[in-house]
Amino acid sequence: MAAAGHLILLSCVLLHALLAGPAEGLVRVALTKRPADEDGRVVAGEDAQRLLAWRHGLVYNSAADVPKEGAEGHVVALKNHLNAQYYGEIAIGTPPQNFTVIFDTGSAEFWVPSSKCFLSIACYLHASYKASKSTTYKKNGKRVALHYGTGTISGYISQDNVQVGGLVVKNQDFIEATLEPGITFMFRKFDGILGLGFKEIAKGNVEPVWYNMVNQHLVGSPVFSFWFNRHADKGQGGEIVFGGIDPKHHKEDHKYVPITKKGYWQFDMGDVLIGGNSTGLCASRCAAIADSGTSLLVGPTAIIAQINEKIGAPGILSQECKAVASQYGQRILQLMLDGIDPTKICPSIGLCIQNGTQGVSFGIRNVVDDEAGRSNDAMCHVCEMAVMWAKNQLAQDRTRDLILKYINKLCDYIPSPMGESSVDCKRLESLPDVAFTIGGKQFALKPEEYILKVGDGDATQCISGFIAMDIPPPNGPIWILGDIFMGAYHTVFDYGNMKVGFAKAA
C-alpha cells in the first residue's frame, strides 16, 4: 500500500476515549496517532483518487442563531496519522464491541465489517461485528450494496445500540459488510466509516447516526464541530464535538455560509487567490464541500494546474495540451475576442460535443491513457482548460503571445495520473499563500499548511496538498476542502440552521 511518489488522501475521523472535562461540560473522545508507514510516506495519489471516486463517481441567520461557543457537547477524540488520516473509536452492542472509524462528512453510510464476512481478506485484518454476542442486537437483514469506483461493498442492515463519545444512540441501523473487495481497505488503520452527511445521500433508507443523536435528544444543540491537530508528532490528534463548540480550538469568530445543496455539506465559494493576487477562477462562484473524509484539497484540473505552476509543483507533461496550444491557440483567442460564448468555443472548433466534455476525466487520467479512442475526450478536456486559462489572461490585458506562452507553460503543471505533484522542500519559505474566499472573507493557507512533508532527513519529500479531480455534473464541478483546510480552520457543521462555519484553528 506504500507508493513512493504518491500522497495519501483521505480520511478519517473517529472516537477513541473519554477525556471529558467536567467543568467544561464536554465529553471528549481523543484521536490517536497511527505510526508511520514503513517507507515513511503517506500512501497517496491513487488512493486519494480512488476514495474520492467512490463518493463522487456514484454516484445566515441572525447572530442569535449561531451555536453558543462552549455549549455543552460530546467530544470524540481523533487520531492523526501524518496529517493525512484522522480516526477514532466507537462501540456497537451490549457489551460494547469496539471499532475504529472515519467520521466522514462526505458520506452518510455507517458500516463496519461483519463476522460473516468470509471471502474478503480485509475483514480478517479488522475488527468485526458479532451479532450473537450482543443482547441489544435486532435483526433487519435488508441487503445493501455500496457501489464504489473500485468495486462494491455489500452486506445487510442490522440494528443495535451505538456508543459515540459517551453518548448511547439506541436502535441505530448500520451496515454489516460481508464483502470488501480489492485492497483499498485491507491495510487501513480504521475498520469502517461513520458518515455525517445528509440522509439524502444515504443508501438503504437508513437514518444516519447524527440524525438519531438529534432525534433522541442526546445533544443540546443540533451542531457538531471538528478540530484537527496538524502537528502529527505532538499531542492529541484532534476532536469532534457533538452538540457544541470548544472555544479553546479556535482563535476568532466563525464565518458562516449557508448550505446550498443538501447531501454533502455544500456551499458557495468565491475567488481563489495566489500570493494575494486574484486568479478570477471562482469569481462568479464555485461549489465547494467541507469533507472530513478527504485529506487533501481537491479541485478541477484546470485550476490545480495554475496553482501548481505558481508554487513550482511540476506534474506530468501532456502532449495533448501542447497540441491544443499550438494548433488551436490562436483560433481560441480570436473567437474569444470576437465575443463568442466561451462554453461554445471548443464545440465550434470540433474538439467537444455541443454540451461540453465528451467524457469524464479524473485528474488527467484520460490524457495519459494509452487506449485507442482516448484522444477525443482528452482533447476536449484540455481545450476547455485552455479556454479557461485564456479567459483569465485576457481579463488581465495580456498579449496574444504571452497568453499562448502561458498556456504552453501550464501544460507542464497538469498533475500526474495519480493526481499529486511534488515541490522542492528548500523552496517552502518562498512559496505564496493560497487563499479561498468564503462568505466574502479570505481564508489563506500558508505553504507549511498546504505542503505535506513525508520522510526524514535527506529522504524528506514535499508534496503539494492540491490534487486534481474533475467531478462531472450534476455533482460537479466542485471543490473539496478536506483535512488540510479543516486543519487550518476549525469547522462547525450547523444542522439546525443549515450552514457551515470556519474560524482560524488554535
Secondary structure in CASP SS format (residue, H / E / C, confidence):
PFRMAT SS
TARGET T0000
AUTHOR 0000-0000-0000
METHOD secondary structure of the structure
MODEL  1
M C 1.00
A C 1.00
A C 1.00
A C 1.00
G C 1.00
H C 1.00
L C 1.00
I C 1.00
L C 1.00
L C 1.00
S C 1.00
C C 1.00
V C 1.00
L C 1.00
L C 1.00
H C 1.00
A C 1.00
L E 1.00
L C 1.00
A C 1.00
G E 1.00
P C 1.00
A C 1.00
E C 1.00
G C 1.00
L E 1.00
V E 1.00
R C 1.00
V E 1.00
A C 1.00
L C 1.00
T C 1.00
K C 1.00
R C 1.00
P C 1.00
A C 1.00
D C 1.00
E C 1.00
D C 1.00
G C 1.00
R C 1.00
V C 1.00
V C 1.00
A C 1.00
G H 1.00
E H 1.00
D H 1.00
A H 1.00
Q H 1.00
R H 1.00
L H 1.00
L H 1.00
A H 1.00
W H 1.00
R H 1.00
H H 1.00
G C 1.00
L C 1.00
V C 1.00
Y C 1.00
N C 1.00
S C 1.00
A H 1.00
A H 1.00
D H 1.00
V C 1.00
P C 1.00
K C 1.00
E E 1.00
G C 1.00
A C 1.00
E C 1.00
G E 1.00
H E 1.00
V E 1.00
V E 1.00
A E 1.00
L E 1.00
K E 1.00
N E 1.00
H E 1.00
L C 1.00
N C 1.00
A C 1.00
Q E 1.00
Y E 1.00
Y E 1.00
G E 1.00
E E 1.00
I E 1.00
A E 1.00
I E 1.00
G C 1.00
T C 1.00
P C 1.00
P C 1.00
Q E 1.00
N E 1.00
F E 1.00
T E 1.00
V E 1.00
I E 1.00
F E 1.00
D E 1.00
T C 1.00
G C 1.00
S C 1.00
A C 1.00
E C 1.00
F E 1.00
W E 1.00
V E 1.00
P E 1.00
S E 1.00
S C 1.00
K C 1.00
C C 1.00
F C 1.00
L C 1.00
S C 1.00
I H 1.00
A H 1.00
C H 1.00
Y H 1.00
L C 1.00
H C 1.00
A C 1.00
S C 1.00
Y E 1.00
K C 1.00
A H 1.00
S H 1.00
K H 1.00
S C 1.00
T C 1.00
T C 1.00
Y C 1.00
K E 1.00
K E 1.00
N E 1.00
G E 1.00
K E 1.00
R E 1.00
V E 1.00
A E 1.00
L E 1.00
H E 1.00
Y E 1.00
G C 1.00
T C 1.00
G E 1.00
T E 1.00
I E 1.00
S E 1.00
G E 1.00
Y E 1.00
I E 1.00
S E 1.00
Q E 1.00
D E 1.00
N E 1.00
V E 1.00
Q E 1.00
V E 1.00
G C 1.00
G C 1.00
L E 1.00
V E 1.00
V E 1.00
K E 1.00
N E 1.00
Q E 1.00
D E 1.00
F E 1.00
I E 1.00
E E 1.00
A E 1.00
T E 1.00
L E 1.00
E C 1.00
P C 1.00
G C 1.00
I C 1.00
T C 1.00
F C 1.00
M C 1.00
F C 1.00
R C 1.00
K C 1.00
F C 1.00
D C 1.00
G E 1.00
I E 1.00
L E 1.00
G E 1.00
L C 1.00
G C 1.00
F C 1.00
K H 1.00
E H 1.00
I H 1.00
A C 1.00
K C 1.00
G C 1.00
N C 1.00
V C 1.00
E C 1.00
P C 1.00
V H 1.00
W H 1.00
Y H 1.00
N H 1.00
M H 1.00
V H 1.00
N H 1.00
Q C 1.00
H C 1.00
L C 1.00
V C 1.00
G C 1.00
S C 1.00
P C 1.00
V E 1.00
F E 1.00
S E 1.00
F E 1.00
W E 1.00
F E 1.00
N C 1.00
R C 1.00
H C 1.00
A C 1.00
D C 1.00
K C 1.00
G C 1.00
Q C 1.00
G C 1.00
G E 1.00
E E 1.00
I E 1.00
V E 1.00
F E 1.00
G C 1.00
G C 1.00
I E 1.00
D C 1.00
P H 1.00
K H 1.00
H H 1.00
H E 1.00
K C 1.00
E C 1.00
D C 1.00
H C 1.00
K E 1.00
Y E 1.00
V E 1.00
P E 1.00
I C 1.00
T C 1.00
K E 1.00
K C 1.00
G C 1.00
Y C 1.00
W C 1.00
Q E 1.00
F E 1.00
D E 1.00
M E 1.00
G C 1.00
D C 1.00
V E 1.00
L E 1.00
I E 1.00
G C 1.00
G C 1.00
N E 1.00
S E 1.00
T C 1.00
G C 1.00
L C 1.00
C C 1.00
A C 1.00
S C 1.00
R C 1.00
C E 1.00
A E 1.00
A E 1.00
I E 1.00
A E 1.00
D C 1.00
S C 1.00
G C 1.00
T C 1.00
S C 1.00
L C 1.00
L E 1.00
V E 1.00
G E 1.00
P C 1.00
T H 1.00
A H 1.00
I H 1.00
I H 1.00
A H 1.00
Q H 1.00
I H 1.00
N H 1.00
E H 1.00
K H 1.00
I H 1.00
G C 1.00
A C 1.00
P C 1.00
G C 1.00
I C 1.00
L C 1.00
S C 1.00
Q H 1.00
E H 1.00
C H 1.00
K H 1.00
A H 1.00
V H 1.00
A H 1.00
S H 1.00
Q H 1.00
Y H 1.00
G H 1.00
Q H 1.00
R H 1.00
I H 1.00
L H 1.00
Q H 1.00
L H 1.00
M H 1.00
L H 1.00
D C 1.00
G C 1.00
I C 1.00
D C 1.00
P H 1.00
T H 1.00
K H 1.00
I H 1.00
C H 1.00
P H 1.00
S H 1.00
I C 1.00
G C 1.00
L C 1.00
C C 1.00
I E 1.00
Q C 1.00
N C 1.00
G E 1.00
T C 1.00
Q C 1.00
G C 1.00
V C 1.00
S C 1.00
F C 1.00
G C 1.00
I C 1.00
R H 1.00
N H 1.00
V H 1.00
V H 1.00
D C 1.00
D C 1.00
E C 1.00
A C 1.00
G C 1.00
R H 1.00
S H 1.00
N H 1.00
D H 1.00
A H 1.00
M H 1.00
C H 1.00
H H 1.00
V H 1.00
C H 1.00
E H 1.00
M H 1.00
A H 1.00
V H 1.00
M H 1.00
W H 1.00
A H 1.00
K H 1.00
N H 1.00
Q H 1.00
L H 1.00
A C 1.00
Q C 1.00
D C 1.00
R C 1.00
T C 1.00
R H 1.00
D H 1.00
L H 1.00
I H 1.00
L H 1.00
K H 1.00
Y H 1.00
I H 1.00
N H 1.00
K H 1.00
L H 1.00
C H 1.00
D H 1.00
Y H 1.00
I C 1.00
P C 1.00
S C 1.00
P C 1.00
M C 1.00
G C 1.00
E C 1.00
S C 1.00
S E 1.00
V E 1.00
D C 1.00
C H 1.00
K H 1.00
R H 1.00
L H 1.00
E H 1.00
S H 1.00
L C 1.00
P C 1.00
D C 1.00
V E 1.00
A E 1.00
F E 1.00
T E 1.00
I E 1.00
G C 1.00
G C 1.00
K E 1.00
Q E 1.00
F E 1.00
A E 1.00
L E 1.00
K C 1.00
P H 1.00
E H 1.00
E H 1.00
Y H 1.00
I E 1.00
L E 1.00
K E 1.00
V E 1.00
G C 1.00
D C 1.00
G H 1.00
D H 1.00
A H 1.00
T C 1.00
Q E 1.00
C E 1.00
I E 1.00
S E 1.00
G C 1.00
F E 1.00
I E 1.00
A E 1.00
M C 1.00
D C 1.00
I C 1.00
P C 1.00
P C 1.00
P C 1.00
N C 1.00
G C 1.00
P C 1.00
I C 1.00
W E 1.00
I E 1.00
L E 1.00
G C 1.00
D H 1.00
I H 1.00
F H 1.00
M H 1.00
G H 1.00
A H 1.00
Y E 1.00
H E 1.00
T E 1.00
V E 1.00
F E 1.00
D E 1.00
Y C 1.00
G C 1.00
N C 1.00
M C 1.00
K E 1.00
V E 1.00
G E 1.00
F E 1.00
A E 1.00
K E 1.00
A E 1.00
A C 1.00
END
